[in-house]
Amino acid sequence: MAISEKMLNAKYGDELVNHYTYCLCGDGDLMEGISQEAITFAAHHKLKKLIWLWDDNEITIDGSTSVATSENMMDRFSAAGWHVEQVDGHNVSQIKAAIAKARTTDMPSMIACKTTIGFGAPNKAGTNGCHGAALGAPEIEGTRKNFKWDS
């Protein structure tokens, strides 16, 4: 999508084609080999209108990411030539500010959004117990209580 935007912008100009491409990705996505090819390609072609928001929660369906990787993803993107920032993924103001900054760079951007999977769940937050599985009635009740949500 980002390379198409760049090519069409070159042909038709800003008035017709002038948008950003956003990617939401998780830990598992970045463990796939093809992600390195995409990261390198985007940096090489200076796809400055590409912004990746990485949900950095350190959890996969099998457990902690540490069972499969010890890679520093922010260093990986930086080494390829990306603009990289880290924010609290639960802080909307920080995310908005990072996106605004990313839109001013001359390179693709990766925003590492540090989060807790299942945030607010009393027993499953931060675990693979809420990765791709229903929380269950007691956990939902506890989560609502934690957020003071009566609905």
N, CA, C and O atoms as a GROMACS GRO file, in nm:
protein
  604
    1MET      N    1   0.083  -0.119   0.000
    1MET     CA    2   0.000   0.000   0.000
    1MET      C    3   0.088   0.125   0.000
    1MET      O    4   0.060   0.222  -0.071
    2ALA      N    5   0.195   0.124   0.080
    2ALA     CA    6   0.281   0.241   0.089
    2ALA      C    7   0.358   0.265  -0.041
    2ALA      O    8   0.376   0.380  -0.082
    3ILE      N    9   0.402   0.158  -0.105
    3ILE     CA   10   0.475   0.176  -0.231
    3ILE      C   11   0.378   0.224  -0.340
    3ILE      O   12   0.416   0.303  -0.426
    4SER      N   13   0.255   0.177  -0.336
    4SER     CA   14   0.154   0.224  -0.432
    4SER      C   15   0.128   0.372  -0.413
    4SER      O   16   0.117   0.446  -0.511
    5GLU      N   17   0.117   0.416  -0.288
    5GLU     CA   18   0.095   0.558  -0.260
    5GLU      C   19   0.209   0.641  -0.318
    5GLU      O   20   0.186   0.744  -0.381
    6LYS      N   21   0.332   0.594  -0.297
    6LYS     CA   22   0.447   0.670  -0.345
    6LYS      C   23   0.449   0.676  -0.498
    6LYS      O   24   0.477   0.781  -0.556
    7MET      N   25   0.421   0.564  -0.562
    7MET     CA   26   0.422   0.560  -0.709
    7MET      C   27   0.309   0.644  -0.768
    7MET      O   28   0.330   0.720  -0.863
    8LEU      N   29   0.189   0.631  -0.712
    8LEU     CA   30   0.076   0.708  -0.763
    8LEU      C   31   0.091   0.856  -0.734
    8LEU      O   32   0.048   0.940  -0.814
    9ASN      N   33   0.152   0.890  -0.621
    9ASN     CA   34   0.178   1.030  -0.588
    9ASN      C   35   0.275   1.090  -0.690
    9ASN      O   36   0.257   1.203  -0.734
   10ALA      N   37   0.378   1.013  -0.726
   10ALA     CA   38   0.475   1.062  -0.824
   10ALA      C   39   0.408   1.087  -0.959
   10ALA      O   40   0.447   1.179  -1.032
   11LYS      N   41   0.309   1.006  -0.992
   11LYS     CA   42   0.241   1.018  -1.121
   11LYS      C   43   0.133   1.126  -1.120
   11LYS      O   44   0.121   1.203  -1.216
   12TYR      N   45   0.052   1.132  -1.012
   12TYR     CA   46  -0.064   1.220  -1.011
   12TYR      C   47  -0.054   1.340  -0.917
   12TYR      O   48  -0.135   1.432  -0.925
   13GLY      N   49   0.045   1.340  -0.829
   13GLY     CA   50   0.066   1.455  -0.741
   13GLY      C   51  -0.012   1.451  -0.611
   13GLY      O   52  -0.099   1.366  -0.591
   14ASP      N   53   0.022   1.546  -0.522
   14ASP     CA   54  -0.037   1.552  -0.388
   14ASP      C   55  -0.187   1.577  -0.388
   14ASP      O   56  -0.257   1.532  -0.298
   15GLU      N   57  -0.236   1.648  -0.489
   15GLU     CA   58  -0.378   1.682  -0.488
   15GLU      C   59  -0.467   1.559  -0.498
   15GLU      O   60  -0.578   1.557  -0.443
   16LEU      N   61  -0.420   1.456  -0.567
   16LEU     CA   62  -0.500   1.335  -0.583
   16LEU      C   63  -0.457   1.223  -0.489
   16LEU      O   64  -0.541   1.151  -0.435
   17VAL      N   65  -0.326   1.207  -0.470
   17VAL     CA   66  -0.274   1.096  -0.389
   17VAL      C   67  -0.180   1.153  -0.283
   17VAL      O   68  -0.066   1.190  -0.313
   18ASN      N   69  -0.228   1.158  -0.160
   18ASN     CA   70  -0.148   1.214  -0.052
   18ASN      C   71  -0.199   1.160   0.081
   18ASN      O   72  -0.264   1.231   0.157
   19HIS      N   73  -0.170   1.035   0.108
   19HIS     CA   74  -0.218   0.972   0.231
   19HIS      C   75  -0.107   0.889   0.297
   19HIS      O   76  -0.001   0.866   0.238
   20TYR      N   77  -0.133   0.848   0.418
   20TYR     CA   78  -0.041   0.763   0.494
   20TYR      C   79  -0.094   0.621   0.498
   20TYR      O   80  -0.215   0.599   0.490
   21THR      N   81  -0.003   0.527   0.511
   21THR     CA   82  -0.040   0.387   0.528
   21THR      C   83   0.002   0.348   0.669
   21THR      O   84   0.117   0.364   0.708
   22TYR      N   85  -0.094   0.296   0.744
   22TYR     CA   86  -0.070   0.255   0.882
   22TYR      C   87  -0.077   0.103   0.891
   22TYR      O   88  -0.163   0.040   0.829
   23CYS      N   89   0.012   0.047   0.968
   23CYS     CA   90   0.015  -0.097   0.992
   23CYS      C   91   0.010  -0.120   1.142
   23CYS      O   92   0.088  -0.062   1.217
   24LEU      N   93  -0.082  -0.204   1.185
   24LEU     CA   94  -0.087  -0.245   1.325
   24LEU      C   95  -0.031  -0.386   1.329
   24LEU      O   96  -0.082  -0.476   1.262
   25CYS      N   97   0.074  -0.407   1.407
   25CYS     CA   98   0.135  -0.540   1.411
   25CYS      C   99   0.167  -0.579   1.555
   25CYS      O  100   0.181  -0.495   1.643
   26GLY      N  101   0.178  -0.708   1.574
   26GLY     CA  102   0.209  -0.761   1.705
   26GLY      C  103   0.341  -0.835   1.705
   26GLY      O  104   0.410  -0.842   1.603
   27ASP      N  105   0.374  -0.890   1.820
   27ASP     CA  106   0.500  -0.962   1.834
   27ASP      C  107   0.513  -1.076   1.734
   27ASP      O  108   0.618  -1.092   1.671
   28GLY      N  109   0.408  -1.155   1.720
   28GLY     CA  110   0.412  -1.268   1.629
   28GLY      C  111   0.436  -1.227   1.485
   28GLY      O  112   0.506  -1.297   1.412
   29ASP      N  113   0.380  -1.114   1.444
   29ASP     CA  114   0.400  -1.065   1.308
   29ASP      C  115   0.548  -1.036   1.282
   29ASP      O  116   0.599  -1.067   1.174
   30LEU      N  117   0.615  -0.978   1.380
   30LEU     CA  118   0.756  -0.941   1.362
   30LEU      C  119   0.850  -1.060   1.374
   30LEU      O  120   0.968  -1.049   1.340
   31MET      N  121   0.799  -1.172   1.423
   31MET     CA  122   0.881  -1.293   1.429
   31MET      C  123   0.884  -1.366   1.295
   31MET      O  124   0.970  -1.452   1.272
   32GLU      N  125   0.792  -1.332   1.206
   32GLU     CA  126   0.788  -1.395   1.074
   32GLU      C  127   0.902  -1.342   0.989
   32GLU      O  128   0.930  -1.222   0.991
   33GLY      N  129   0.967  -1.428   0.915
   33GLY     CA  130   1.082  -1.389   0.833
   33GLY      C  131   1.051  -1.282   0.731
   33GLY      O  132   1.135  -1.196   0.704
   34ILE      N  133   0.933  -1.287   0.673
   34ILE     CA  134   0.898  -1.190   0.570
   34ILE      C  135   0.894  -1.047   0.624
   34ILE      O  136   0.905  -0.951   0.548
   35SER      N  137   0.878  -1.034   0.755
   35SER     CA  138   0.875  -0.898   0.812
   35SER      C  139   1.008  -0.828   0.788
   35SER      O  140   1.009  -0.707   0.763
   36GLN      N  141   1.119  -0.899   0.794
   36GLN     CA  142   1.248  -0.836   0.769
   36GLN      C  143   1.259  -0.786   0.626
   36GLN      O  144   1.315  -0.679   0.601
   37GLU      N  145   1.206  -0.863   0.533
   37GLU     CA  146   1.208  -0.819   0.393
   37GLU      C  147   1.125  -0.692   0.377
   37GLU      O  148   1.167  -0.600   0.306
   38ALA      N  149   1.009  -0.686   0.440
   38ALA     CA  150   0.924  -0.566   0.431
   38ALA      C  151   0.990  -0.446   0.496
   38ALA      O  152   0.984  -0.335   0.444
   39ILE      N  153   1.054  -0.468   0.611
   39ILE     CA  154   1.122  -0.360   0.684
   39ILE      C  155   1.235  -0.302   0.598
   39ILE      O  156   1.248  -0.180   0.584
   40THR      N  157   1.317  -0.389   0.541
   40THR     CA  158   1.429  -0.346   0.459
   40THR      C  159   1.382  -0.276   0.332
   40THR      O  160   1.435  -0.172   0.294
   41PHE      N  161   1.281  -0.334   0.266
   41PHE     CA  162   1.227  -0.276   0.144
   41PHE      C  163   1.173  -0.135   0.168
   41PHE      O  164   1.200  -0.043   0.091
   42ALA      N  165   1.097  -0.119   0.276
   42ALA     CA  166   1.037   0.011   0.307
   42ALA      C  167   1.144   0.117   0.334
   42ALA      O  168   1.131   0.231   0.289
   43ALA      N  169   1.248   0.080   0.406
   43ALA     CA  170   1.355   0.176   0.436
   43ALA      C  171   1.433   0.209   0.309
   43ALA      O  172   1.464   0.326   0.283
   44HIS      N  173   1.466   0.107   0.231
   44HIS     CA  174   1.543   0.127   0.108
   44HIS      C  175   1.471   0.222   0.012
   44HIS      O  176   1.535   0.305  -0.053
   45HIS      N  177   1.339   0.210   0.004
   45HIS     CA  178   1.261   0.293  -0.088
   45HIS      C  179   1.206   0.420  -0.022
   45HIS      O  180   1.124   0.491  -0.080
   46LYS      N  181   1.253   0.444   0.102
   46LYS     CA  182   1.218   0.567   0.174
   46LYS      C  183   1.067   0.593   0.174
   46LYS      O  184   1.019   0.700   0.137
   47LEU      N  185   0.993   0.491   0.217
   47LEU     CA  186   0.847   0.501   0.224
   47LEU      C  187   0.808   0.580   0.349
   47LEU      O  188   0.759   0.524   0.447
   48LYS      N  189   0.831   0.710   0.342
   48LYS     CA  190   0.815   0.797   0.459
   48LYS      C  191   0.670   0.811   0.504
   48LYS      O  192   0.645   0.866   0.611
   49LYS      N  193   0.576   0.765   0.426
   49LYS     CA  194   0.436   0.774   0.464
   49LYS      C  195   0.383   0.640   0.517
   49LYS      O  196   0.262   0.616   0.521
   50LEU      N  197   0.475   0.555   0.557
   50LEU     CA  198   0.440   0.427   0.618
   50LEU      C  199   0.468   0.436   0.768
   50LEU      O  200   0.580   0.466   0.810
   51ILE      N  201   0.366   0.409   0.848
   51ILE     CA  202   0.380   0.415   0.994
   51ILE      C  203   0.329   0.284   1.053
   51ILE      O  204   0.212   0.249   1.039
   52TRP      N  205   0.420   0.213   1.120
   52TRP     CA  206   0.384   0.087   1.188
   52TRP      C  207   0.365   0.116   1.336
   52TRP      O  208   0.449   0.179   1.399
   53LEU      N  209   0.255   0.069   1.391
   53LEU     CA  210   0.231   0.072   1.534
   53LEU      C  211   0.242  -0.071   1.583
   53LEU      O  212   0.160  -0.157   1.550
   54TRP      N  213   0.345  -0.096   1.662
   54TRP     CA  214   0.374  -0.231   1.711
   54TRP      C  215   0.319  -0.247   1.852
   54TRP      O  216   0.357  -0.173   1.943
   55ASP      N  217   0.230  -0.342   1.870
   55ASP     CA  218   0.175  -0.375   2.001
   55ASP      C  219   0.278  -0.461   2.074
   55ASP      O  220   0.276  -0.584   2.064
   56ASP      N  221   0.364  -0.396   2.146
   56ASP     CA  222   0.476  -0.462   2.217
   56ASP      C  223   0.428  -0.510   2.353
   56ASP      O  224   0.448  -0.443   2.455
   57ASN      N  225   0.364  -0.628   2.354
   57ASN     CA  226   0.315  -0.681   2.482
   57ASN      C  227   0.393  -0.805   2.529
   57ASN      O  228   0.363  -0.862   2.634
   58GLU      N  229   0.492  -0.846   2.450
   58GLU     CA  230   0.582  -0.956   2.485
   58GLU      C  231   0.510  -1.089   2.509
   58GLU      O  232   0.555  -1.172   2.588
   59ILE      N  233   0.395  -1.108   2.440
   59ILE     CA  234   0.320  -1.232   2.456
   59ILE      C  235   0.286  -1.290   2.319
   59ILE      O  236   0.249  -1.217   2.227
   60THR      N  237   0.299  -1.420   2.308
   60THR     CA  238   0.251  -1.493   2.191
   60THR      C  239   0.148  -1.595   2.240
   60THR      O  240   0.126  -1.608   2.361
   61ILE      N  241   0.086  -1.665   2.150
   61ILE     CA  242  -0.013  -1.763   2.189
   61ILE      C  243   0.050  -1.875   2.274
   61ILE      O  244  -0.020  -1.940   2.352
   62ASP      N  245   0.180  -1.895   2.260
   62ASP     CA  246   0.250  -2.000   2.334
   62ASP      C  247   0.308  -1.954   2.467
   62ASP      O  248   0.355  -2.036   2.546
   63GLY      N  249   0.304  -1.825   2.493
   63GLY     CA  250   0.361  -1.771   2.617
   63GLY      C  251   0.442  -1.647   2.588
   63GLY      O  252   0.418  -1.576   2.490
   64SER      N  253   0.538  -1.620   2.674
   64SER     CA  254   0.624  -1.504   2.660
   64SER      C  255   0.704  -1.510   2.529
   64SER      O  256   0.742  -1.618   2.485
   65THR      N  257   0.729  -1.394   2.469
   65THR     CA  258   0.811  -1.391   2.348
   65THR      C  259   0.952  -1.445   2.374
   65THR      O  260   1.021  -1.486   2.281
   66SER      N  261   0.994  -1.445   2.501
   66SER     CA  262   1.129  -1.492   2.534
   66SER      C  263   1.148  -1.640   2.505
   66SER      O  264   1.262  -1.687   2.502
   67VAL      N  265   1.040  -1.715   2.484
   67VAL     CA  266   1.057  -1.857   2.449
   67VAL      C  267   1.102  -1.874   2.305
   67VAL      O  268   1.150  -1.981   2.267
   68ALA      N  269   1.088  -1.768   2.223
   68ALA     CA  270   1.121  -1.780   2.081
   68ALA      C  271   1.222  -1.678   2.030
   68ALA      O  272   1.285  -1.702   1.927
   69THR      N  273   1.238  -1.565   2.099
   69THR     CA  274   1.327  -1.461   2.045
   69THR      C  275   1.386  -1.376   2.157
   69THR      O  276   1.327  -1.361   2.264
   70SER      N  277   1.502  -1.322   2.130
   70SER     CA  278   1.562  -1.225   2.221
   70SER      C  279   1.599  -1.098   2.144
   70SER      O  280   1.677  -1.015   2.191
   71GLU      N  281   1.543  -1.086   2.025
   71GLU     CA  282   1.571  -0.974   1.936
   71GLU      C  283   1.516  -0.842   1.992
   71GLU      O  284   1.408  -0.839   2.051
   72ASN      N  285   1.591  -0.735   1.974
   72ASN     CA  286   1.544  -0.601   2.009
   72ASN      C  287   1.481  -0.542   1.882
   72ASN      O  288   1.552  -0.500   1.791
   73MET      N  289   1.350  -0.540   1.880
   73MET     CA  290   1.280  -0.498   1.758
   73MET      C  291   1.306  -0.352   1.723
   73MET      O  292   1.316  -0.316   1.606
   74MET      N  293   1.318  -0.267   1.824
   74MET     CA  294   1.344  -0.126   1.796
   74MET      C  295   1.482  -0.110   1.730
   74MET      O  296   1.497  -0.031   1.636
   75ASP      N  297   1.581  -0.183   1.778
   75ASP     CA  298   1.713  -0.179   1.716
   75ASP      C  299   1.709  -0.234   1.574
   75ASP      O  300   1.777  -0.184   1.485
   76ARG      N  301   1.628  -0.337   1.554
   76ARG     CA  302   1.614  -0.398   1.421
   76ARG      C  303   1.563  -0.296   1.320
   76ARG      O  304   1.618  -0.284   1.210
   77PHE      N  305   1.459  -0.222   1.356
   77PHE     CA  306   1.403  -0.121   1.266
   77PHE      C  307   1.502  -0.006   1.246
   77PHE      O  308   1.520   0.041   1.134
   78SER      N  309   1.565   0.039   1.353
   78SER     CA  310   1.664   0.147   1.343
   78SER      C  311   1.777   0.108   1.250
   78SER      O  312   1.821   0.188   1.167
   79ALA      N  313   1.825  -0.014   1.264
   79ALA     CA  314   1.936  -0.061   1.181
   79ALA      C  315   1.899  -0.062   1.033
   79ALA      O  316   1.985  -0.043   0.947
   80ALA      N  317   1.772  -0.085   1.004
   80ALA     CA  318   1.727  -0.087   0.865
   80ALA      C  319   1.707   0.054   0.809
   80ALA      O  320   1.696   0.071   0.688
   81GLY      N  321   1.702   0.156   0.897
   81GLY     CA  322   1.687   0.293   0.851
   81GLY      C  323   1.551   0.354   0.878
   81GLY      O  324   1.510   0.448   0.810
   82TRP      N  325   1.481   0.302   0.977
   82TRP     CA  326   1.350   0.356   1.014
   82TRP      C  327   1.363   0.458   1.127
   82TRP      O  328   1.458   0.456   1.205
   83HIS      N  329   1.266   0.548   1.133
   83HIS     CA  330   1.247   0.636   1.248
   83HIS      C  331   1.174   0.550   1.352
   83HIS      O  332   1.074   0.486   1.320
   84VAL      N  333   1.224   0.547   1.476
   84VAL     CA  334   1.168   0.460   1.579
   84VAL      C  335   1.141   0.540   1.706
   84VAL      O  336   1.224   0.620   1.749
   85GLU      N  337   1.025   0.517   1.763
   85GLU     CA  338   0.989   0.578   1.892
   85GLU      C  339   0.921   0.472   1.977
   85GLU      O  340   0.866   0.375   1.926
   86GLN      N  341   0.927   0.493   2.108
   86GLN     CA  342   0.858   0.405   2.201
   86GLN      C  343   0.762   0.488   2.286
   86GLN      O  344   0.798   0.596   2.334
   87VAL      N  345   0.640   0.437   2.304
   87VAL     CA  346   0.540   0.507   2.385
   87VAL      C  347   0.468   0.406   2.474
   87VAL      O  348   0.479   0.285   2.457
   88ASP      N  349   0.396   0.460   2.570
   88ASP     CA  350   0.306   0.379   2.651
   88ASP      C  351   0.183   0.353   2.564
   88ASP      O  352   0.108   0.446   2.533
   89GLY      N  353   0.163   0.230   2.525
   89GLY     CA  354   0.054   0.195   2.435
   89GLY      C  355  -0.085   0.210   2.494
   89GLY      O  356  -0.184   0.194   2.424
   90HIS      N  357  -0.092   0.242   2.622
   90HIS     CA  358  -0.221   0.269   2.686
   90HIS      C  359  -0.244   0.419   2.702
   90HIS      O  360  -0.344   0.460   2.761
   91ASN      N  361  -0.153   0.501   2.649
   91ASN     CA  362  -0.161   0.646   2.663
   91ASN      C  363  -0.189   0.708   2.525
   91ASN      O  364  -0.098   0.722   2.443
   92VAL      N  365  -0.314   0.744   2.502
   92VAL     CA  366  -0.357   0.796   2.372
   92VAL      C  367  -0.280   0.923   2.334
   92VAL      O  368  -0.245   0.941   2.217
   93SER      N  369  -0.253   1.009   2.429
   93SER     CA  370  -0.180   1.134   2.400
   93SER      C  371  -0.039   1.104   2.348
   93SER      O  372   0.007   1.168   2.254
   94GLN      N  373   0.029   1.008   2.410
   94GLN     CA  374   0.164   0.971   2.363
   94GLN      C  375   0.159   0.912   2.223
   94GLN      O  376   0.245   0.940   2.140
   95ILE      N  377   0.059   0.830   2.197
   95ILE     CA  378   0.046   0.769   2.064
   95ILE      C  379   0.021   0.877   1.959
   95ILE      O  380   0.085   0.877   1.853
   96LYS      N  381  -0.071   0.968   1.987
   96LYS     CA  382  -0.101   1.076   1.893
   96LYS      C  383   0.023   1.162   1.866
   96LYS      O  384   0.048   1.199   1.752
   97ALA      N  385   0.099   1.193   1.970
   97ALA     CA  386   0.220   1.274   1.952
   97ALA      C  387   0.324   1.200   1.868
   97ALA      O  388   0.391   1.260   1.785
   98ALA      N  389   0.338   1.070   1.890
   98ALA     CA  390   0.435   0.990   1.813
   98ALA      C  391   0.394   0.982   1.666
   98ALA      O  392   0.479   0.989   1.577
   99ILE      N  393   0.264   0.968   1.640
   99ILE     CA  394   0.217   0.966   1.501
   99ILE      C  395   0.243   1.101   1.436
   99ILE      O  396   0.289   1.107   1.322
  100ALA      N  397   0.215   1.209   1.506
  100ALA     CA  398   0.240   1.343   1.451
  100ALA      C  399   0.388   1.361   1.417
  100ALA      O  400   0.421   1.416   1.312
  101LYS      N  401   0.476   1.314   1.504
  101LYS     CA  402   0.621   1.324   1.478
  101LYS      C  403   0.660   1.236   1.359
  101LYS      O  404   0.739   1.277   1.274
  102ALA      N  405   0.604   1.116   1.354
  102ALA     CA  406   0.634   1.023   1.244
  102ALA      C  407   0.598   1.083   1.109
  102ALA      O  408   0.663   1.057   1.008
  103ARG      N  409   0.494   1.163   1.107
  103ARG     CA  410   0.448   1.223   0.981
  103ARG      C  411   0.542   1.334   0.933
  103ARG      O  412   0.523   1.386   0.823
  104THR      N  413   0.642   1.370   1.013
  104THR     CA  414   0.738   1.474   0.973
  104THR      C  415   0.872   1.417   0.928
  104THR      O  416   0.959   1.493   0.885
  105THR      N  417   0.890   1.287   0.936
  105THR     CA  418   1.020   1.228   0.903
  105THR      C  419   1.031   1.197   0.754
  105THR      O  420   0.932   1.196   0.682
  106ASP      N  421   1.153   1.172   0.710
  106ASP     CA  422   1.178   1.135   0.571
  106ASP      C  423   1.205   0.985   0.557
  106ASP      O  424   1.269   0.941   0.461
  107MET      N  425   1.156   0.909   0.652
  107MET     CA  426   1.176   0.763   0.650
  107MET      C  427   1.051   0.697   0.705
  107MET      O  428   0.970   0.763   0.769
  108PRO      N  429   1.035   0.567   0.681
  108PRO     CA  430   0.922   0.499   0.744
  108PRO      C  431   0.939   0.503   0.896
  108PRO      O  432   1.050   0.516   0.947
  109SER      N  433   0.828   0.491   0.967
  109SER     CA  434   0.833   0.501   1.113
  109SER      C  435   0.773   0.379   1.180
  109SER      O  436   0.674   0.321   1.133
  110MET      N  437   0.835   0.341   1.290
  110MET     CA  438   0.782   0.234   1.375
  110MET      C  439   0.764   0.293   1.514
  110MET      O  440   0.857   0.348   1.573
  111ILE      N  441   0.642   0.280   1.565
  111ILE     CA  442   0.612   0.327   1.700
  111ILE      C  443   0.588   0.203   1.786
  111ILE      O  444   0.491   0.130   1.766
  112ALA      N  445   0.678   0.181   1.880
  112ALA     CA  446   0.666   0.067   1.972
  112ALA      C  447   0.571   0.107   2.084
  112ALA      O  448   0.604   0.192   2.166
  113CYS      N  449   0.455   0.046   2.086
  113CYS     CA  450   0.352   0.077   2.186
  113CYS      C  451   0.357  -0.030   2.295
  113CYS      O  452   0.300  -0.139   2.279
  114LYS      N  453   0.424   0.001   2.405
  114LYS     CA  454   0.438  -0.094   2.516
  114LYS      C  455   0.302  -0.111   2.582
  114LYS      O  456   0.246  -0.014   2.635
  115THR      N  457   0.249  -0.232   2.580
  115THR     CA  458   0.117  -0.258   2.636
  115THR      C  459   0.119  -0.383   2.724
  115THR      O  460   0.216  -0.458   2.729
  116THR      N  461   0.009  -0.401   2.793
  116THR     CA  462  -0.015  -0.523   2.870
  116THR      C  463  -0.134  -0.592   2.804
  116THR      O  464  -0.244  -0.538   2.803
  117ILE      N  465  -0.112  -0.710   2.752
  117ILE     CA  466  -0.222  -0.784   2.691
  117ILE      C  467  -0.326  -0.814   2.799
  117ILE      O  468  -0.291  -0.852   2.912
  118GLY      N  469  -0.452  -0.798   2.764
  118GLY     CA  470  -0.558  -0.822   2.861
  118GLY      C  471  -0.562  -0.719   2.973
  118GLY      O  472  -0.608  -0.749   3.083
  119PHE      N  473  -0.513  -0.599   2.945
  119PHE     CA  474  -0.506  -0.492   3.045
  119PHE      C  475  -0.636  -0.482   3.125
  119PHE      O  476  -0.744  -0.472   3.067
  120GLY      N  477  -0.625  -0.486   3.254
  120GLY     CA  478  -0.741  -0.474   3.341
  120GLY      C  479  -0.799  -0.606   3.388
  120GLY      O  480  -0.871  -0.610   3.488
  121ALA      N  481  -0.769  -0.713   3.318
  121ALA     CA  482  -0.819  -0.844   3.360
  121ALA      C  483  -0.746  -0.884   3.489
  121ALA      O  484  -0.623  -0.881   3.493
  122PRO      N  485  -0.818  -0.922   3.593
  122PRO     CA  486  -0.755  -0.943   3.724
  122PRO      C  487  -0.656  -1.058   3.730
  122PRO      O  488  -0.559  -1.050   3.806
  123ASN      N  489  -0.676  -1.164   3.654
  123ASN     CA  490  -0.589  -1.281   3.664
  123ASN      C  491  -0.514  -1.314   3.535
  123ASN      O  492  -0.412  -1.382   3.539
  124LYS      N  493  -0.564  -1.267   3.422
  124LYS     CA  494  -0.505  -1.304   3.294
  124LYS      C  495  -0.424  -1.194   3.227
  124LYS      O  496  -0.354  -1.219   3.129
  125ALA      N  497  -0.431  -1.072   3.279
  125ALA     CA  498  -0.355  -0.962   3.219
  125ALA      C  499  -0.207  -0.997   3.215
  125ALA      O  500  -0.152  -1.048   3.312
  126GLY      N  501  -0.145  -0.969   3.102
  126GLY     CA  502  -0.002  -0.996   3.088
  126GLY      C  503   0.033  -1.140   3.061
  126GLY      O  504   0.151  -1.177   3.065
  127THR      N  505  -0.067  -1.222   3.033
  127THR     CA  506  -0.040  -1.365   3.008
  127THR      C  507  -0.098  -1.406   2.873
  127THR      O  508  -0.180  -1.336   2.814
  128ASN      N  509  -0.053  -1.522   2.827
  128ASN     CA  510  -0.110  -1.574   2.702
  128ASN      C  511  -0.249  -1.633   2.725
  128ASN      O  512  -0.312  -1.680   2.630
  129GLY      N  513  -0.298  -1.631   2.848
  129GLY     CA  514  -0.432  -1.678   2.878
  129GLY      C  515  -0.541  -1.593   2.816
  129GLY      O  516  -0.657  -1.633   2.814
  130CYS      N  517  -0.505  -1.476   2.768
  130CYS     CA  518  -0.606  -1.392   2.701
  130CYS      C  519  -0.564  -1.364   2.557
  130CYS      O  520  -0.613  -1.268   2.495
  131HIS      N  521  -0.476  -1.445   2.504
  131HIS     CA  522  -0.433  -1.431   2.364
  131HIS      C  523  -0.516  -1.527   2.279
  131HIS      O  524  -0.491  -1.648   2.276
  132GLY      N  525  -0.614  -1.473   2.211
  132GLY     CA  526  -0.695  -1.555   2.121
  132GLY      C  527  -0.796  -1.643   2.193
  132GLY      O  528  -0.850  -1.736   2.133
  133ALA      N  529  -0.823  -1.616   2.319
  133ALA     CA  530  -0.920  -1.695   2.394
  133ALA      C  531  -1.013  -1.602   2.470
  133ALA      O  532  -0.976  -1.492   2.509
  134ALA      N  533  -1.136  -1.649   2.489
  134ALA     CA  534  -1.232  -1.570   2.566
  134ALA      C  535  -1.185  -1.562   2.711
  134ALA      O  536  -1.126  -1.657   2.764
  135LEU      N  537  -1.210  -1.449   2.775
  135LEU     CA  538  -1.171  -1.432   2.914
  135LEU      C  539  -1.253  -1.521   3.007
  135LEU      O  540  -1.201  -1.571   3.107
  136GLY      N  541  -1.378  -1.542   2.975
  136GLY     CA  542  -1.466  -1.617   3.063
  136GLY      C  543  -1.539  -1.523   3.157
  136GLY      O  544  -1.491  -1.414   3.188
  137ALA      N  545  -1.656  -1.566   3.202
  137ALA     CA  546  -1.744  -1.480   3.282
  137ALA      C  547  -1.678  -1.423   3.408
  137ALA      O  548  -1.689  -1.303   3.431
  138PRO      N  549  -1.611  -1.503   3.491
  138PRO     CA  550  -1.551  -1.446   3.613
  138PRO      C  551  -1.444  -1.340   3.584
  138PRO      O  552  -1.434  -1.240   3.655
  139GLU      N  553  -1.365  -1.362   3.481
  139GLU     CA  554  -1.259  -1.267   3.445
  139GLU      C  555  -1.320  -1.139   3.388
  139GLU      O  556  -1.271  -1.029   3.415
  140ILE      N  557  -1.424  -1.152   3.309
  140ILE     CA  558  -1.494  -1.035   3.256
  140ILE      C  559  -1.553  -0.954   3.370
  140ILE      O  560  -1.543  -0.831   3.371
  141GLU      N  561  -1.615  -1.021   3.465
  141GLU     CA  562  -1.672  -0.952   3.581
  141GLU      C  563  -1.564  -0.876   3.658
  141GLU      O  564  -1.585  -0.761   3.698
  142GLY      N  565  -1.450  -0.939   3.678
  142GLY     CA  566  -1.339  -0.874   3.748
  142GLY      C  567  -1.282  -0.756   3.671
  142GLY      O  568  -1.245  -0.655   3.730
  143THR      N  569  -1.276  -0.769   3.539
  143THR     CA  570  -1.227  -0.661   3.454
  143THR      C  571  -1.321  -0.541   3.463
  143THR      O  572  -1.276  -0.427   3.477
  144ARG      N  573  -1.450  -0.566   3.454
  144ARG     CA  574  -1.548  -0.457   3.466
  144ARG      C  575  -1.535  -0.389   3.602
  144ARG      O  576  -1.544  -0.267   3.612
  145LYS      N  577  -1.514  -0.467   3.704
  145LYS     CA  578  -1.498  -0.411   3.839
  145LYS      C  579  -1.372  -0.324   3.845
  145LYS      O  580  -1.375  -0.214   3.902
  146ASN      N  581  -1.262  -0.371   3.785
  146ASN     CA  582  -1.138  -0.294   3.784
  146ASN      C  583  -1.152  -0.160   3.714
  146ASN      O  584  -1.088  -0.062   3.752
  147PHE      N  585  -1.236  -0.155   3.610
  147PHE     CA  586  -1.257  -0.032   3.535
  147PHE      C  587  -1.380   0.046   3.583
  147PHE      O  588  -1.417   0.148   3.524
  148LYS      N  589  -1.443  -0.003   3.690
  148LYS     CA  590  -1.564   0.062   3.742
  148LYS      C  591  -1.668   0.079   3.633
  148LYS      O  592  -1.729   0.186   3.618
  149TRP      N  593  -1.688  -0.028   3.556
  149TRP     CA  594  -1.778  -0.028   3.441
  149TRP      C  595  -1.896  -0.118   3.474
  149TRP      O  596  -1.881  -0.240   3.483
  150ASP      N  597  -2.012  -0.059   3.492
  150ASP     CA  598  -2.130  -0.134   3.531
  150ASP      C  599  -2.212  -0.185   3.411
  150ASP      O  600  -2.305  -0.263   3.432
  151SER      N  601  -2.180  -0.145   3.290
  151SER     CA  602  -2.260  -0.184   3.173
  151SER      C  603  -2.252  -0.333   3.148
  151SER      O  604  -2.313  -0.384   3.054
   0.00000   0.00000   0.00000
